Amino acid sequence: MTHTSKRSKVRHQLFLDADLSEKLEALAAKPGASKSAILADAVAAWLNRRGSHELDDRFGLRLNRISAQLNRIERDSQVLLESLALFVRYQLTVTAPLPEPDQAARAVGRDRFQAFVDQVGRQIAGGDRTLNGRLDEEETR
């Protein structure tokens, strides 16, 4: 009687050391176990472990580096946001509001804000950072 399964099986001839063969015999002697099933499971587990190690070897270092970079970006963003929040709170605390009819003061404010936005754009585009000491050099000129 021939039994066909959905997966085709290929016959292999294996040579094992005597002690390994004895261990395999002992495992196969248990009810419901067979040498073929034990060896197939062992080979599949070994191949799966090896494949995962190859992926870890290939991408692990890169992923660790990217993760460290993302952590630094997150930390820097938190420092930036906290600094901005403290600055805004300080400015709102020490600066008196302008009276409504003072259009000249409001125009000066708009011009100063536009100059600020332009300066930020130039610094970002040029790669300059205020915290790197560039601002001190410009102020001494």
Backbone as CSV, one residue per row, in Angstrom:
resi,resn,N_x,N_y,N_z,CA_x,CA_y,CA_z,C_x,C_y,C_z
1,MET,0.844,-1.165,0.000,0.000,0.000,0.000,0.892,1.231,0.000
2,THR,0.607,2.134,-0.886,1.390,3.364,-0.994,0.629,4.508,-0.346
3,HIS,1.406,5.289,0.427,0.802,6.434,1.095,1.431,7.692,0.500
4,THR,0.594,8.545,-0.040,1.114,9.807,-0.597,0.733,10.929,0.347
5,SER,1.717,11.730,0.685,1.431,12.873,1.550,1.526,14.145,0.730
6,LYS,1.088,15.221,1.303,1.115,16.502,0.604,2.552,16.963,0.379
7,ARG,3.428,16.612,1.307,4.827,16.970,1.153,5.587,15.728,0.717
8,SER,6.413,15.895,-0.286,7.199,14.735,-0.709,8.406,14.608,0.202
9,LYS,8.791,13.398,0.453,9.920,13.129,1.329,11.037,12.529,0.495
10,VAL,12.254,12.873,0.866,13.429,12.383,0.170,14.230,11.534,1.143
11,ARG,14.659,10.416,0.677,15.429,9.499,1.526,16.886,9.963,1.563
12,HIS,17.465,9.948,2.777,18.865,10.314,2.971,19.564,9.197,3.734
13,GLN,20.799,9.011,3.405,21.603,8.055,4.159,22.574,8.875,5.007
14,LEU,22.509,8.704,6.329,23.316,9.492,7.248,24.274,8.594,8.014
15,PHE,25.412,9.119,8.353,26.372,8.418,9.194,26.535,9.225,10.465
16,LEU,26.278,8.596,11.603,26.364,9.258,12.902,27.414,8.562,13.753
17,ASP,28.038,9.322,14.647,28.947,8.725,15.627,28.156,7.739,16.474
18,ALA,28.829,6.774,17.049,28.166,5.714,17.813,27.378,6.279,18.997
19,ASP,27.973,7.229,19.751,27.257,7.762,20.917,26.027,8.567,20.506
20,LEU,26.129,9.304,19.403,24.989,10.065,18.898,23.904,9.118,18.405
21,SER,24.312,8.034,17.785,23.364,7.038,17.300,22.614,6.389,18.464
22,GLU,23.320,6.110,19.573,22.674,5.518,20.747,21.630,6.470,21.330
23,LYS,21.964,7.748,21.377,21.016,8.742,21.905,19.781,8.833,21.011
24,LEU,20.000,8.776,19.708,18.878,8.809,18.764,17.998,7.578,18.945
25,GLU,18.603,6.415,19.122,17.845,5.173,19.344,17.002,5.290,20.609
26,ALA,17.587,5.864,21.671,16.858,6.000,22.933,15.664,6.937,22.777
27,LEU,15.855,8.038,22.057,14.736,8.958,21.833,13.658,8.320,20.969
28,ALA,14.070,7.574,19.959,13.104,6.962,19.035,12.350,5.817,19.678
29,ALA,12.869,5.282,20.781,12.206,4.169,21.454,10.961,4.627,22.212
30,LYS,10.840,5.903,22.451,9.673,6.420,23.171,8.430,6.297,22.287
31,PRO,7.269,6.111,22.899,6.037,5.960,22.103,5.750,7.207,21.260
32,GLY,5.396,6.986,20.021,5.020,8.065,19.112,6.197,8.784,18.481
33,ALA,7.417,8.322,18.736,8.597,8.978,18.173,9.197,8.099,17.084
34,SER,9.831,8.771,16.131,10.545,8.022,15.091,11.855,8.742,14.807
35,LYS,12.827,7.982,14.339,14.127,8.575,14.021,13.982,9.667,12.967
36,SER,13.179,9.398,11.963,12.995,10.379,10.889,12.412,11.690,11.420
37,ALA,11.402,11.580,12.272,10.764,12.786,12.813,11.744,13.553,13.704
38,ILE,12.502,12.819,14.533,13.478,13.474,15.423,14.534,14.188,14.600
39,LEU,15.087,13.515,13.602,16.122,14.130,12.766,15.571,15.295,11.953
40,ALA,14.356,15.162,11.420,13.758,16.252,10.650,13.559,17.487,11.531
41,ASP,13.063,17.273,12.764,12.882,18.396,13.700,14.229,19.037,14.050
42,ALA,15.237,18.195,14.290,16.554,18.711,14.659,17.177,19.521,13.518
43,VAL,17.073,19.018,12.309,17.630,19.736,11.156,16.871,21.040,10.925
44,ALA,15.547,21.010,11.030,14.752,22.226,10.842,15.106,23.269,11.898
45,ALA,15.246,22.847,13.150,15.594,23.786,14.223,16.986,24.373,13.985
46,TRP,17.915,23.541,13.569,19.276,24.028,13.306,19.280,25.037,12.157
47,LEU,18.568,24.731,11.099,18.509,25.650,9.958,17.835,26.965,10.338
48,ASN,16.779,26.899,11.135,16.096,28.121,11.571,17.003,28.988,12.434
49,ARG,17.732,28.366,13.355,18.661,29.124,14.199,19.759,29.763,13.361
50,ARG,20.285,29.018,12.431,21.365,29.541,11.595,20.871,30.716,10.756
51,GLY,19.664,30.609,10.199,19.098,31.700,9.404,18.896,32.952,10.230
52,SER,18.429,32.781,11.467,18.214,33.960,12.299,19.547,34.584,12.698
53,HIS,20.574,33.765,12.902,21.896,34.314,13.224,22.468,35.090,12.051
54,GLU,22.243,34.605,10.848,22.725,35.329,9.669,22.056,36.699,9.568
55,LEU,20.742,36.744,9.828,20.040,38.026,9.805,20.563,38.940,10.897
56,ASP,20.772,38.382,12.087,21.332,39.190,13.177,22.714,39.710,12.816
57,ASP,23.534,38.841,12.233,24.881,39.255,11.851,24.847,40.350,10.794
58,ARG,23.943,40.212,9.837,23.873,41.192,8.750,23.280,42.524,9.180
59,PHE,22.198,42.471,9.925,21.444,43.686,10.198,21.506,44.153,11.647
60,GLY,21.951,43.318,12.551,21.955,43.664,13.961,22.746,44.918,14.269
61,LEU,23.969,45.002,13.758,24.812,46.161,14.025,24.203,47.427,13.441
62,ARG,23.694,47.325,12.233,23.060,48.489,11.599,21.825,48.935,12.370
63,LEU,21.012,47.973,12.770,19.799,48.318,13.521,20.147,48.933,14.870
64,ASN,21.185,48.430,15.517,21.620,49.025,16.786,22.095,50.452,16.582
65,ARG,22.825,50.692,15.501,23.320,52.037,15.214,22.153,52.986,14.927
66,ILE,21.191,52.532,14.132,20.016,53.358,13.817,19.216,53.637,15.086
67,SER,19.078,52.634,15.940,18.347,52.818,17.192,19.033,53.857,18.075
68,ALA,20.363,53.805,18.147,21.105,54.798,18.955,20.918,56.196,18.373
69,GLN,20.946,56.306,17.040,20.747,57.609,16.404,19.345,58.143,16.696
70,LEU,18.344,57.287,16.608,16.975,57.709,16.903,16.834,58.140,18.362
71,ASN,17.510,57.439,19.262,17.470,57.836,20.678,18.098,59.214,20.875
72,ARG,19.215,59.487,20.176,19.839,60.810,20.291,18.929,61.886,19.708
73,ILE,18.291,61.592,18.585,17.370,62.559,17.967,16.211,62.850,18.919
74,GLU,15.674,61.816,19.535,14.570,62.017,20.477,15.023,62.855,21.664
75,ARG,16.204,62.549,22.198,16.727,63.335,23.332,16.939,64.783,22.922
76,ASP,17.557,65.004,21.755,17.793,66.369,21.284,16.481,67.119,21.068
77,SER,15.474,66.431,20.553,14.162,67.060,20.346,13.547,67.473,21.671
78,GLN,13.672,66.624,22.681,13.133,66.956,23.999,13.848,68.171,24.582
79,VAL,15.176,68.236,24.422,15.936,69.392,24.912,15.490,70.644,24.173
80,LEU,15.340,70.533,22.865,14.923,71.673,22.053,13.534,72.163,22.459
81,LEU,12.589,71.247,22.584,11.228,71.638,22.945,11.166,72.253,24.339
82,GLU,11.896,71.683,25.287,11.893,72.233,26.641,12.532,73.618,26.653
83,SER,13.635,73.783,25.905,14.289,75.097,25.825,13.359,76.134,25.220
84,LEU,12.684,75.766,24.149,11.753,76.684,23.509,10.610,77.056,24.453
85,ALA,10.072,76.063,25.142,8.970,76.335,26.072,9.404,77.277,27.186
86,LEU,10.601,77.051,27.737,11.101,77.942,28.789,11.333,79.352,28.262
87,PHE,11.865,79.459,27.052,12.112,80.770,26.461,10.797,81.515,26.230
88,VAL,9.825,80.836,25.656,8.528,81.471,25.396,7.895,81.909,26.706
89,ARG,7.917,81.056,27.714,7.350,81.424,29.014,8.059,82.645,29.603
90,TYR,9.384,82.669,29.500,10.149,83.807,30.007,9.789,85.082,29.246
91,GLN,9.744,85.003,27.906,9.422,86.186,27.089,8.037,86.711,27.400
92,LEU,7.073,85.816,27.545,5.709,86.246,27.847,5.607,86.835,29.249
93,THR,6.479,86.404,30.138,6.460,86.921,31.502,7.075,88.314,31.586
94,VAL,8.188,88.557,30.860,8.912,89.823,31.016,8.523,90.888,29.995
95,THR,7.823,90.514,28.936,7.473,91.477,27.893,6.034,91.944,28.081
96,ALA,5.877,93.237,28.188,4.531,93.802,28.327,3.840,93.791,26.970
97,PRO,2.524,93.570,26.950,1.813,93.601,25.663,1.781,95.023,25.104
98,LEU,1.799,95.106,23.773,1.735,96.411,23.110,0.300,96.922,23.108
99,PRO,0.146,98.203,23.276,-1.212,98.751,23.165,-1.716,98.595,21.727
100,GLU,-3.007,98.405,21.577,-3.613,98.159,20.268,-3.290,99.216,19.210
101,PRO,-3.403,100.516,19.502,-3.212,101.493,18.423,-1.742,101.688,18.015
102,ASP,-0.773,101.044,18.682,0.644,101.272,18.373,1.062,100.451,17.154
103,GLN,0.613,100.903,15.975,0.905,100.188,14.734,2.391,100.199,14.392
104,ALA,3.099,101.262,14.745,4.529,101.346,14.444,5.291,100.261,15.206
105,ALA,4.948,100.045,16.469,5.614,99.013,17.267,5.306,97.623,16.717
106,ARG,4.055,97.440,16.287,3.674,96.148,15.704,4.410,95.905,14.383
107,ALA,4.614,96.927,13.584,5.352,96.790,12.325,6.803,96.424,12.603
108,VAL,7.388,97.077,13.606,8.763,96.737,13.997,8.821,95.276,14.457
109,GLY,7.829,94.850,15.220,7.766,93.462,15.685,7.690,92.470,14.538
110,ARG,6.839,92.796,13.537,6.721,91.928,12.360,8.043,91.861,11.604
111,ASP,8.716,93.000,11.445,10.005,93.031,10.739,11.060,92.214,11.495
112,ARG,11.073,92.359,12.817,12.037,91.617,13.615,11.757,90.110,13.551
113,PHE,10.480,89.753,13.556,10.129,88.334,13.450,10.540,87.775,12.091
114,GLN,10.292,88.542,11.015,10.688,88.090,9.686,12.211,87.941,9.601
115,ALA,12.944,88.857,10.205,14.404,88.751,10.227,14.838,87.495,10.976
116,PHE,14.142,87.186,12.069,14.428,85.978,12.840,14.192,84.727,11.989
117,VAL,13.043,84.655,11.306,12.714,83.503,10.465,13.743,83.362,9.343
118,ASP,14.128,84.480,8.729,15.133,84.440,7.663,16.472,83.928,8.185
119,GLN,16.862,84.389,9.370,18.131,83.961,9.960,18.114,82.463,10.263
120,VAL,17.013,81.959,10.801,16.890,80.521,11.070,17.015,79.745,9.760
121,GLY,16.344,80.208,8.717,16.438,79.550,7.410,17.860,79.512,6.885
122,ARG,18.586,80.636,6.997,19.978,80.679,6.529,20.862,79.726,7.331
123,GLN,20.657,79.714,8.632,21.498,78.855,9.480,21.240,77.376,9.197
124,ILE,19.978,77.011,9.042,19.653,75.610,8.752,20.194,75.225,7.379
125,ALA,19.980,76.088,6.377,20.454,75.792,5.018,21.979,75.713,4.955
126,GLY,22.655,76.555,5.731,24.115,76.565,5.708,24.760,75.568,6.645
127,GLY,23.974,74.888,7.439,24.518,73.917,8.374,25.084,74.536,9.633
128,ASP,24.899,75.850,9.819,25.408,76.523,11.011,24.463,76.280,12.181
129,ARG,25.040,76.170,13.360,24.237,76.007,14.568,24.689,77.028,15.604
130,THR,23.764,77.712,16.209,24.047,78.724,17.217,24.801,78.114,18.399
131,LEU,24.432,76.906,18.797,25.065,76.281,19.952,26.507,75.864,19.683
132,ASN,26.953,75.913,18.435,28.334,75.567,18.106,29.272,76.757,18.239
133,GLY,28.804,77.897,18.738,29.659,79.056,18.943,29.636,80.059,17.815
134,ARG,28.894,79.823,16.775,28.852,80.718,15.616,28.268,82.078,16.010
135,LEU,27.274,82.090,16.882,26.619,83.335,17.280,27.610,84.269,17.975
136,ASP,28.463,83.741,18.845,29.446,84.577,19.548,30.390,85.253,18.570
137,GLU,30.797,84.534,17.506,31.680,85.104,16.506,30.994,86.253,15.778
138,GLU,29.715,86.089,15.457,28.988,87.129,14.716,28.767,88.360,15.589
139,GLU,28.537,88.159,16.893,28.271,89.288,17.780,29.503,90.135,18.013
140,THR,30.710,89.551,17.880,31.939,90.299,18.142,32.387,91.091,16.923
141,ARG,31.760,90.917,15.787,32.131,91.661,14.572,31.616,93.060,14.607
